[in-house]
Amino acid sequence: MEEVVLCGVYARDKTRDVSSDITKEVRDFANTILKTITGWMSASTYLTGITRLLDHSDSHVKRKVLVG
């Protein structure tokens, strides 16, 4: 779950020379994967994953977890 969130967060990084169409496609794909993964998880596993993401050192990851 962490890797998918990081993929979505870092796809928005403006320092990379990637077109906005590709960035949007990567974010949409990461969101689709996240929805699928979280649908398969039990509640305790989901909450454990969210807790680990909230403890992440990157503030962008924390914001993605809280805002969506």
FENFEN-V436084 format. One record per residue. N is the residue number from 1. RES is the residue in one letter. SS is DSSP state (A for helix, B for strand, O for the rest). PHI is phi as a letter, one per 30 degrees, with the letter a starting at -180 (* if undefined). Layout:
((N,RES,SS,PHI) (N,RES,SS,PHI))
This chain:
((1,M,O,*) (2,E,A,d) (3,E,A,d) (4,V,A,d) (5,V,A,d) (6,L,A,d) (7,C,A,d) (8,G,A,d) (9,V,A,d) (10,Y,A,d) (11,A,O,d) (12,R,O,d) (13,D,O,e) (14,K,O,d) (15,T,O,d) (16,R,O,d) (17,D,O,c) (18,V,O,b) (19,S,O,d) (20,S,A,d) (21,D,A,d) (22,I,A,d) (23,T,A,d) (24,K,A,d) (25,E,A,d) (26,V,A,d) (27,R,A,d) (28,D,A,d) (29,F,A,d) (30,A,A,d) (31,N,A,d) (32,T,A,d) (33,I,A,d) (34,L,A,d) (35,K,A,d) (36,T,A,d) (37,I,A,d) (38,T,A,d) (39,G,A,d) (40,W,A,d) (41,M,O,d) (42,S,O,d) (43,A,A,d) (44,S,A,d) (45,T,A,d) (46,Y,A,d) (47,L,A,d) (48,T,A,d) (49,G,A,d) (50,I,A,d) (51,T,A,d) (52,R,A,d) (53,L,A,d) (54,L,A,d) (55,D,O,d) (56,H,O,d) (57,S,O,d) (58,D,O,d) (59,S,A,d) (60,H,A,d) (61,V,A,d) (62,K,A,e) (63,R,A,d) (64,K,A,d) (65,V,A,d) (66,L,A,d) (67,V,A,c) (68,G,O,j))
